[in-house]
Amino acid sequence: MTTKLPLDSNDNPIPALRLKDNGAHVVATSGTSARNSTAFDADTRVISVYATEDVYLNFGDSSVSAGTSDHFFPAGVYYDVALGGGATAHDTHVAALRVSTNGQLYISEKV
């Protein structure tokens, strides 16, 4: 069976991921798009995000930016997002733009 879950060294799907050492990021959200300054590790396939205020999110490379037509993400929700890999491009950054109030976007890499 094909799976999008990460695989262990024996190619078995891993249903639960651990937080990556040194894989925490914080992005200050405001009226200008901002993104994580350090790229996600090439081994990271999933990130968790939590926003203190409503934001718009966009995923991509080091030039990604977020706008009002991007994905709405509500405040107070802890959510896992796949970054790609394999046949899909691996996103290295997430950009955030506040909806109405400045806040923080917390990002945790998982491996």
Buried (B, 14 or more C-beta within 10 A) or exposed (E): EEEEBBEEEEEEEBEEBEEBEEBEBEBEBBEEBBBBEEBBBEEBBBBBBBBBBBBBBBBBEEEBBBEEEBEEBEBEEEEEBBBEBEEEEBBBBBBBBBBEEEBBBBBBBBB
